[in-house]
Amino acid sequence: MNTDNLIGVAYLIATLLFIIGLKRFNSPATARSGNFLSSAGMFIAIIATLYDQKIINYQTIAIGIVIGSVIGALMSRTIRMTAMPQLVAIFNGLGGGASSIVAASEFTRLYTKSSIEPAVSFSIMFGTLIGLVTLSGSVVAFLKLQGILRGQPITFPLQKSVSTVLFIVILAAIVYLIQSSFMPLYLALVIACLLLGLLLVIPIGGADMPVVISLLNSYSGIAAAAAGFILGNVMLIVAGALVGAAGIILTQIMIKAMNRSLANVMFGAFGASDQSITADISSNSKPIRQTTAQDAAVMLAYARSAIFVPGYGLAVSQAQHQLKELGTLMDQRGVSVKYAIHPVAGRMPGHMNVLLAEAEVSYDKLFDLEQINDEFSNTDVVLVIGANDVVNPDARDNSTSPLYGMPILEVDLAQQVLVLKRSLNPGFAGIDNELFYKSNTSMLFGDAKASLGTLIEEIKQA
């Protein structure tokens, strides 16, 4: 077998591992093996590419591999689950940035030769546009998620018009650069693309961050595919196309789960309007039922069936292990316990699944919205831990609510609802939650981790 055939076989094996790995991401039970298979495929692809390019000096590459591996290992071991969305945003940005560096390097190399083939030039310009928009957009997403920038949409007069004009100018510059290379214009294009990414993400609020993250993930894949065309590397094209397609599919799932359109997410500035919401319990004018840990423990201990609904508040307090312990304790008392996972619970797709998997919650106890919604009306008690918008009845009942039409977990249909929350603050959407004021809802205020710990001790004594 000659070298070209050997490289082709290696790329084919890597592609199969990518596809099988993606398939295994369908279930939390197989996601880890899917991650391992995909990583193995990438390792094979990298080794084959290095061999194919006949690189003589591997010292610089080895140094980069070591530094990158150390940084990646440290981040994966030390990152808190609450910061995982920020980490994903940075990964997306680095992917787009790397692709744009490839495009810029190739443009600089070919520019000195005074002529670039139109097909190659188009790939370079497209890779520059998508890569840099992904980079700056991901940085903004990171800053919003980290709280450095405010999570609410940041808007200014004529913002959409400015973004549209900038995009048209970018397209005009790309058309010119494809036909005639001009370095100063290319540098201006780089700046314009970075600015466009910033303008596209700053008007998007925290409630829509799951969609933004999955969309930017798709962009990073498309940028990688463009880099593959620039370099003439089939494996990079395949890998980028898979990431891009997977990101688009996930984005569609997210916007369907929110009953939104992609245009509305990108340009609707959802959550920009401030509502008059009183977070202070003592001054709240609406009736609420506060409960004690002792009464809540009795409610849970003597139920026949219970459904746990985790949200971002669970991640903030790092209470997944306490929730698992509570579920195990109730199981031992003969209570049927299930976990309901909304597609956009938390701040990234699959956030709650990852948290519960970390706590070793049995996968067969996890149910998505379509599987569990019909069971709430026959459930004795629902325990809501830090979830907000995804359990708001207004999304079903109030046609004037910005959430109206969004599929929710219909927890209010249960016999009793117990909500663990720090205060009456709204969720990412900035919308007051009518669940808190239902006659069958009891509120246990406090940190979720501390509250769950107290419930565990009370149930042990019940």
C-alpha positions in Angstrom: 0.0 0.0 0.0 1.5 3.4 -1.0 1.6 6.5 1.1 -1.5 8.1 -0.4 -3.6 5.0 0.1 -2.4 4.7 3.7 -3.3 8.3 4.4 -6.7 7.8 2.8 -7.4 4.7 5.0 -6.4 6.7 8.1 -8.8 9.5 7.1 -11.6 7.1 6.5 -11.1 5.5 9.9 -11.0 8.9 11.5 -14.3 9.9 9.7 -16.0 6.7 10.9 -14.9 7.3 14.4 -16.3 10.9 14.2 -19.7 9.7 12.9 -20.0 6.9 15.5 -18.9 9.3 18.2 -21.6 11.8 17.2 -24.2 9.0 17.2 -23.3 8.0 20.7 -23.8 11.5 22.0 -27.5 10.8 21.6 -27.7 9.3 25.1 -26.0 10.3 28.4 -25.2 6.6 28.9 -23.0 6.5 25.8 -21.8 10.1 25.6 -18.5 9.4 27.3 -17.6 6.6 24.9 -18.7 8.8 22.0 -16.3 11.5 23.2 -13.5 9.0 23.5 -14.1 7.7 20.0 -14.3 11.2 18.5 -11.0 12.1 20.2 -9.3 8.9 18.9 -10.5 9.8 15.4 -9.0 13.3 15.7 -5.7 11.9 17.0 -5.5 9.5 14.0 -6.4 12.4 11.7 -3.6 14.6 13.1 -1.0 11.9 12.9 -1.9 11.1 9.3 -1.9 14.8 8.3 1.5 15.4 9.9 2.9 12.3 8.0 1.2 13.4 4.8 2.7 16.8 4.9 6.2 15.3 5.2 7.2 17.6 8.1 10.9 17.4 8.8 11.2 19.3 12.1 8.6 18.4 14.7 10.1 20.3 17.5 7.7 23.3 17.3 4.7 21.1 16.8 5.7 18.9 19.8 6.0 22.0 22.0 2.6 23.2 20.9 1.1 19.7 21.6 2.6 19.6 25.1 1.5 23.2 26.0 -2.0 22.7 24.6 -2.4 19.3 26.3 -1.3 20.7 29.7 -3.7 23.7 29.4 -6.5 21.4 28.3 -6.0 18.9 31.1 -5.8 21.6 33.7 -8.9 23.3 32.5 -10.9 20.1 32.3 -9.9 19.1 35.8 -10.4 22.5 37.5 -13.3 24.1 35.6 -16.5 24.3 37.6 -19.7 23.0 36.0 -21.3 26.4 36.3 -18.5 27.8 34.1 -18.8 25.1 31.4 -20.8 27.3 29.1 -18.0 29.9 29.2 -15.4 27.2 28.4 -17.5 26.1 25.4 -17.7 29.7 24.2 -14.0 30.0 24.4 -13.4 26.7 22.6 -15.7 28.0 19.8 -13.8 31.2 19.6 -10.4 29.5 19.5 -11.7 27.2 16.7 -12.8 30.2 14.7 -9.7 32.1 15.4 -7.5 29.2 14.3 -9.3 29.0 11.0 -9.0 32.7 10.4 -5.2 32.5 11.1 -4.9 29.8 8.5 -6.8 32.0 6.0 -4.7 35.0 6.8 -1.5 33.1 6.6 -2.4 31.6 3.2 -3.5 35.0 1.9 -0.1 36.5 3.0 1.8 33.7 1.4 0.0 33.8 -1.9 -0.1 37.6 -1.9 3.6 37.8 -2.4 3.2 35.7 -5.6 0.9 38.5 -6.9 -1.9 36.1 -8.0 -4.4 33.9 -6.2 -6.8 31.5 -7.9 -10.4 32.7 -7.5 -11.5 29.4 -5.9 -8.7 29.6 -3.3 -9.3 33.3 -2.8 -13.0 32.7 -2.1 -12.2 30.0 0.5 -9.7 32.4 2.2 -12.2 35.2 2.3 -15.1 33.0 3.5 -12.8 31.4 6.2 -11.8 34.9 7.3 -15.4 36.1 7.6 -16.8 33.1 9.5 -13.7 32.5 11.6 -13.4 36.1 12.8 -17.2 36.5 13.4 -17.0 33.3 15.5 -14.0 34.6 17.4 -15.3 38.0 18.4 -18.9 36.7 18.9 -17.6 33.9 21.2 -15.6 36.5 23.2 -18.8 38.5 23.7 -20.7 35.4 24.7 -18.0 34.5 27.2 -18.0 38.0 28.7 -21.8 37.9 29.1 -21.8 34.4 30.6 -19.0 35.4 33.0 -20.9 38.5 34.1 -18.2 40.9 32.9 -20.8 42.3 30.4 -24.4 42.5 31.6 -26.5 39.6 30.4 -29.4 41.7 29.1 -29.4 42.7 25.5 -27.1 45.6 24.7 -28.7 47.8 22.0 -28.3 51.2 20.5 -30.3 53.2 17.9 -30.1 51.9 14.3 -28.2 48.9 15.5 -29.7 46.5 13.0 -29.1 49.1 10.2 -25.5 49.5 11.2 -25.0 45.7 11.2 -26.7 45.3 7.8 -24.6 48.1 6.2 -21.4 46.6 7.7 -22.3 43.1 6.3 -22.9 44.6 2.8 -19.6 46.4 3.0 -17.9 43.2 4.0 -19.5 41.3 1.1 -18.3 44.1 -1.3 -14.8 43.9 0.0 -14.8 40.1 -0.4 -15.9 40.3 -4.0 -13.2 42.8 -4.8 -10.5 40.8 -3.0 -11.5 37.6 -4.8 -10.8 39.4 -8.1 -7.8 41.5 -7.0 -5.7 41.0 -3.9 -5.0 44.1 -1.9 -3.4 43.8 1.5 -4.7 47.1 3.1 -8.3 46.1 2.1 -7.8 42.7 3.6 -6.6 44.2 6.9 -9.7 46.4 6.9 -11.8 43.3 6.2 -10.3 41.6 9.3 -11.4 44.5 11.5 -14.8 44.7 9.9 -15.4 41.0 10.5 -14.4 41.2 14.1 -16.8 44.2 14.6 -19.6 42.3 12.9 -19.3 39.4 15.3 -19.4 41.8 18.2 -22.5 43.5 16.8 -24.3 40.2 16.2 -23.9 38.9 19.8 -24.2 42.0 22.1 -28.0 42.4 21.4 -28.6 38.8 22.5 -29.7 38.3 26.1 -28.8 35.6 28.6 -32.0 33.6 28.0 -30.8 32.9 24.4 -27.3 32.0 25.3 -27.9 28.2 24.7 -28.8 29.0 21.1 -25.9 31.3 20.7 -23.4 28.8 21.9 -24.7 26.0 19.6 -24.8 28.5 16.7 -21.2 29.6 17.3 -20.2 26.0 17.5 -21.7 25.5 14.1 -19.8 28.6 12.8 -16.5 27.2 14.1 -17.1 24.0 12.2 -17.9 25.9 9.0 -14.7 27.9 9.5 -12.7 24.7 9.9 -14.2 23.3 6.7 -13.2 26.5 4.9 -9.7 26.1 6.2 -9.7 22.6 4.8 -10.5 23.9 1.4 -7.8 26.5 1.7 -5.2 23.9 2.6 -6.6 21.2 0.4 -7.1 18.9 3.4 -10.0 16.5 3.0 -10.0 15.5 6.7 -10.4 19.0 7.8 -13.2 19.6 5.4 -15.0 16.4 6.7 -14.4 17.3 10.4 -15.5 20.9 9.9 -18.6 19.9 8.0 -19.7 17.4 10.7 -19.3 20.0 13.4 -21.1 22.6 11.4 -24.0 20.3 10.6 -24.2 19.1 14.2 -24.3 22.7 15.5 -27.0 23.7 13.1 -29.1 20.7 14.0 -28.6 21.5 17.7 -29.5 25.1 17.1 -32.8 24.0 15.5 -33.6 21.8 18.5 -32.9 24.7 20.8 -35.1 27.3 19.0 -37.9 24.7 18.7 -37.7 24.1 22.5 -38.0 27.9 23.0 -40.7 28.3 20.3 -38.6 31.0 18.7 -37.2 31.6 15.2 -33.5 32.0 14.7 -34.1 35.5 13.4 -35.9 36.4 16.6 -33.1 35.0 18.7 -30.4 36.9 16.7 -32.3 40.2 16.3 -35.2 40.2 18.7 -33.2 41.5 21.8 -35.3 39.2 23.9 -35.4 40.2 27.6 -34.4 43.8 26.9 -37.5 45.3 28.5 -37.4 45.6 32.3 -40.4 44.4 34.2 -41.5 45.5 37.6 -40.5 42.4 39.6 -40.0 42.4 43.3 -37.2 40.1 44.4 -37.7 41.0 48.0 -40.0 38.5 49.6 -41.2 40.8 52.4 -42.4 43.5 50.0 -43.9 41.3 47.3 -47.5 42.0 46.7 -48.5 38.7 45.3 -49.5 35.8 47.6 -46.8 33.2 48.1 -46.7 30.1 50.4 -43.4 29.8 52.3 -42.7 26.4 53.9 -40.1 25.1 56.3 -37.6 22.4 55.7 -39.5 20.2 58.2 -42.8 20.5 56.4 -41.1 20.1 53.0 -39.3 16.9 54.2 -42.6 15.4 55.3 -44.1 16.2 51.9 -41.3 14.4 50.1 -40.9 11.5 52.5 -44.5 10.4 52.4 -45.1 10.9 48.7 -45.7 8.0 46.4 -44.2 9.6 43.3 -41.9 12.6 42.8 -40.2 14.4 39.9 -37.1 16.5 40.3 -36.7 19.4 37.9 -33.1 20.9 38.0 -32.2 24.3 36.7 -29.3 26.7 36.6 -29.7 27.4 40.4 -28.6 23.8 41.0 -25.4 24.4 39.0 -24.7 27.6 40.8 -24.8 26.0 44.2 -23.1 22.8 43.0 -25.9 20.8 44.6 -26.1 17.9 42.2 -24.6 15.4 44.6 -27.1 16.4 47.4 -29.9 16.0 44.9 -28.7 12.5 44.0 -28.5 11.7 47.8 -32.0 13.0 48.3 -33.3 10.9 45.4 -31.6 7.8 46.7 -33.0 8.3 50.2 -36.5 8.7 48.8 -36.1 5.6 46.6 -35.2 3.7 49.8 -38.5 4.8 51.3 -40.5 3.5 48.3 -41.0 6.8 46.5 -40.8 6.7 42.7 -38.3 9.4 41.8 -37.7 10.7 38.2 -35.7 13.6 36.8 -37.2 16.0 34.2 -34.8 17.7 31.9 -35.8 20.7 29.7 -33.8 21.1 26.5 -32.7 24.6 27.4 -32.4 24.2 31.2 -29.1 25.9 32.4 -26.9 27.9 30.1 -25.9 25.4 27.5 -27.4 22.4 25.7 -27.1 19.3 28.0 -26.0 21.3 31.0 -28.3 19.5 33.4 -27.5 16.1 31.9 -23.8 16.7 32.5 -24.4 17.8 36.1 -26.5 14.8 37.0 -24.1 12.4 35.2 -21.3 13.9 37.4 -23.4 12.9 40.4 -23.9 9.4 39.0 -27.6 9.7 38.7 -28.9 6.6 36.8 -29.5 7.4 33.2 -32.8 5.6 33.2 -34.2 8.1 35.6 -33.6 11.1 33.2 -36.5 12.1 31.0 -36.9 14.8 28.5 -39.8 17.2 28.1 -41.8 15.0 25.7 -41.4 11.9 27.8 -42.3 13.4 31.2 -44.9 16.1 30.6 -47.9 13.7 30.7 -46.8 12.4 34.1 -47.0 15.6 36.1 -50.7 15.5 36.6 -50.4 12.1 38.2 -47.4 13.0 40.4 -47.7 13.7 44.1 -44.9 16.2 44.4 -42.5 18.0 42.0 -39.3 19.4 43.4 -38.0 22.4 41.4 -34.4 23.3 42.1 -33.3 26.6 40.6 -35.3 26.2 37.4 -37.3 29.3 36.3 -38.4 30.1 32.7 -38.7 26.4 31.7 -41.4 25.9 34.3 -43.3 29.2 34.0 -47.0 28.6 33.3 -47.3 31.9 31.5 -45.6 30.2 28.5 -48.8 28.1 28.2 -51.5 30.3 29.6 -50.7 34.0 29.0 -50.8 35.0 25.4 -49.3 38.4 26.3 -46.2 37.0 27.8 -42.9 37.0 25.9 -42.5 33.4 26.8 -45.9 32.4 25.3 -45.7 29.3 23.1 -42.5 28.1 24.6 -42.8 24.4 25.5 -42.4 24.1 29.3 -42.3 21.4 31.9 -45.9 21.5 33.2 -44.9 21.1 36.9 -47.9 23.2 38.1 -50.2 20.3 37.2 -48.8 18.1 40.0 -50.6 17.7 43.3 -47.8 19.7 45.1 -44.9 21.8 43.9 -41.9 22.5 46.1 -39.6 25.2 44.7 -36.1 25.7 46.1 -34.8 29.2 45.2 -32.8 32.0 46.8 -35.4 34.7 46.1 -38.2 35.6 43.7 -35.7 36.9 41.1 -36.7 36.1 37.5 -34.7 33.8 35.3 -32.6 34.7 32.3 -35.6 36.0 30.3 -36.4 38.6 33.0 -40.0 37.4 33.2 -41.8 37.0 36.5 -42.7 33.3 37.2 -46.4 32.7 37.9 -45.6 29.3 39.3 -44.4 30.9 42.5 -47.9 32.2 43.2 -49.9 29.0 42.5 -52.0 27.7 45.4 -50.2 24.3 45.1 -46.7 25.8 45.2 -44.6 26.0 48.3 -41.4 28.0 48.4 -38.3 27.1 50.4 -35.9 30.0 50.1 -32.2 29.6 50.5 -29.1 28.2 48.8 -30.1 25.0 47.0 -27.2 23.0 48.4 -27.9 24.0 52.0 -31.6 23.5 51.6 -31.2 20.0 50.1 -28.8 19.1 52.9 -31.4 20.1 55.5 -34.1 18.2 53.7 -31.9 15.0 53.7 -31.4 15.3 57.4 -35.1 15.9 58.1 -36.2 12.9 55.9 -33.7 10.7 57.7 -35.5 11.6 60.9 -39.0 11.4 59.5 
